Amino acid sequence: MTKPRIAYIEASWHDDILAQSRKAFLAEFARHGHAESSVELHHVPGSFEIPLLAKKLATTGRYAAIVASGLVVDGGIYRHEFVAHAVIDGLMRVQLDTGVPVISCVLTPHHFHEHGTHRDFFMRHFLEKGAEAARACARTIATHAALAGPDKIAS
């Protein structure tokens, strides 16, 4: 049986905060028996760009799941709600259109300000979210593999 491969897509905005999610994801995923080498890291400029890359990666047939990590905050050119809605809906469409599970670690807080208190909170919160995403990913892969049979796991 081959080990499943995972595509991990990370937005570059607030990369110091999002790095916490990736670190926690990799550590927790390893605790579930998956090597760090089974996770391919991909970067995009912002969360808005995640769904398209997720779809392109999903259609290759190389991945058992895709994990998306981003932080959509209020205060940019676009309204927060517009971007958040587009990203989350796009991720759902990817998994429904391709059959490849997409685990979202994209947070869309209503209030985020570039000061120490919020940055510290989200640094800690993304550690939690990364670990949660790893557990969800491991469970989802196992569920889909059981449905497909042992010879159908993505390599």
C-alpha positions as CSV (number, residue, x, y, z in Angstrom):
1,M,0.0,0.0,0.0
2,T,1.3,3.4,-0.9
3,K,1.2,6.4,1.4
4,P,-1.1,9.2,0.3
5,R,0.3,12.5,-0.9
6,I,-1.1,15.8,0.3
7,A,-0.9,19.2,-1.4
8,Y,-0.6,22.0,1.2
9,I,-1.4,25.4,-0.2
10,E,-0.4,28.4,1.9
11,A,-1.2,32.1,1.2
12,S,1.7,34.5,1.5
13,W,-0.2,37.3,3.2
14,H,0.5,37.1,7.0
15,D,3.0,34.4,6.3
16,D,4.5,34.5,9.8
17,I,1.1,33.7,11.2
18,L,0.3,31.0,8.6
19,A,3.7,29.4,9.2
20,Q,2.3,28.3,12.6
21,S,-0.5,26.4,10.9
22,R,1.9,24.6,8.6
23,K,4.3,23.7,11.5
24,A,1.4,22.3,13.6
25,F,-0.1,20.5,10.6
26,L,3.2,18.7,9.8
27,A,3.8,17.8,13.4
28,E,0.3,16.4,14.0
29,F,0.2,14.7,10.6
30,A,3.4,12.9,11.5
31,R,1.8,11.7,14.8
32,H,-0.8,10.0,12.6
33,G,1.9,8.1,10.7
34,H,2.4,10.4,7.7
35,A,5.9,11.5,6.7
36,E,6.6,15.2,6.1
37,S,7.8,14.1,2.7
38,S,4.3,13.1,1.7
39,V,3.2,16.8,2.0
40,E,4.0,19.1,-0.9
41,L,4.0,22.8,0.0
42,H,2.7,25.3,-2.5
43,H,2.6,29.1,-2.0
44,V,0.1,31.6,-3.6
45,P,0.0,35.4,-3.1
46,G,-3.2,35.5,-1.1
47,S,-6.2,33.4,-0.1
48,F,-8.1,34.5,-3.1
49,E,-5.7,32.5,-5.3
50,I,-6.0,29.2,-3.3
51,P,-9.1,27.7,-5.0
52,L,-7.7,27.8,-8.5
53,L,-4.4,26.2,-7.5
54,A,-6.4,23.6,-5.4
55,K,-8.4,22.7,-8.5
56,K,-5.4,22.4,-10.7
57,L,-3.6,20.2,-8.2
58,A,-6.8,18.1,-7.5
59,T,-7.2,17.3,-11.2
60,T,-3.7,15.8,-11.5
61,G,-4.9,12.8,-9.6
62,R,-1.7,12.8,-7.5
63,Y,-3.2,13.8,-4.2
64,A,-5.4,12.1,-1.6
65,A,-6.3,15.5,-0.2
66,I,-5.5,19.2,-0.4
67,V,-5.1,21.5,2.6
68,A,-5.6,25.2,2.2
69,S,-4.2,27.7,4.7
70,G,-4.9,31.4,4.6
71,L,-6.1,34.4,6.6
72,V,-8.7,36.7,5.1
73,V,-8.8,40.0,7.0
74,D,-10.9,43.1,6.7
75,G,-9.3,46.2,5.4
76,G,-7.9,45.5,2.0
77,I,-9.0,46.6,-1.5
78,Y,-11.8,44.0,-1.4
79,R,-14.5,43.8,1.2
80,H,-13.7,41.0,3.7
81,E,-17.0,39.3,3.1
82,F,-16.5,39.1,-0.6
83,V,-13.1,37.5,-0.4
84,A,-14.1,35.2,2.4
85,H,-17.2,34.0,0.6
86,A,-15.3,33.5,-2.7
87,V,-12.5,31.5,-1.1
88,I,-14.6,29.2,1.0
89,D,-17.2,28.6,-1.8
90,G,-14.3,28.0,-4.2
91,L,-12.7,25.4,-1.9
92,M,-16.1,23.6,-1.6
93,R,-16.5,23.6,-5.3
94,V,-13.0,22.1,-5.8
95,Q,-13.8,19.0,-3.7
96,L,-17.3,18.6,-5.1
97,D,-16.1,18.9,-8.7
98,T,-13.0,16.7,-8.4
99,G,-13.8,14.3,-5.6
100,V,-10.5,15.2,-3.8
101,P,-11.1,16.3,-0.2
102,V,-10.1,19.8,0.6
103,I,-9.4,20.6,4.2
104,S,-9.8,24.3,5.0
105,C,-7.5,26.1,7.4
106,V,-8.5,29.4,5.9
107,L,-9.7,31.7,8.7
108,T,-11.9,34.7,8.0
109,P,-12.1,36.7,11.3
110,H,-14.5,39.6,11.3
111,H,-12.0,41.8,13.2
112,F,-8.3,41.7,12.8
113,H,-5.9,44.5,13.4
114,E,-2.2,44.7,12.9
115,H,-1.3,45.1,16.6
116,G,0.4,42.8,19.1
117,T,-2.7,41.4,20.8
118,H,-4.4,40.2,17.6
119,R,-1.2,39.0,16.0
120,D,-0.3,37.0,19.2
121,F,-3.8,35.6,19.3
122,F,-3.8,34.4,15.7
123,M,-0.2,33.0,16.0
124,R,-1.5,30.7,18.8
125,H,-4.9,30.1,17.1
126,F,-3.2,28.9,13.9
127,L,-1.2,26.4,15.9
128,E,-4.5,24.9,17.0
129,K,-6.1,25.1,13.5
130,G,-3.1,23.4,11.9
131,A,-3.3,20.5,14.3
132,E,-7.1,20.3,13.7
133,A,-6.6,20.3,10.0
134,A,-4.0,17.5,10.2
135,R,-6.4,15.3,12.3
136,A,-9.3,16.1,9.8
137,C,-7.0,15.3,6.9
138,A,-5.8,12.0,8.3
139,R,-9.4,10.9,9.1
140,T,-10.7,12.0,5.8
141,I,-8.0,10.2,3.9
142,A,-8.7,7.0,5.9
143,T,-12.4,7.3,5.2
144,H,-12.0,7.8,1.5
145,A,-9.3,5.0,1.3
146,A,-11.7,2.6,3.0
147,L,-14.4,3.4,0.5
148,A,-12.1,3.1,-2.5
149,G,-10.3,-0.1,-1.4
150,P,-6.6,-0.6,-0.6
151,D,-5.4,-0.5,-4.3
152,K,-7.0,2.9,-5.0
153,I,-5.0,5.1,-2.6
154,A,-3.3,8.1,-4.3
155,S,0.4,7.7,-4.6
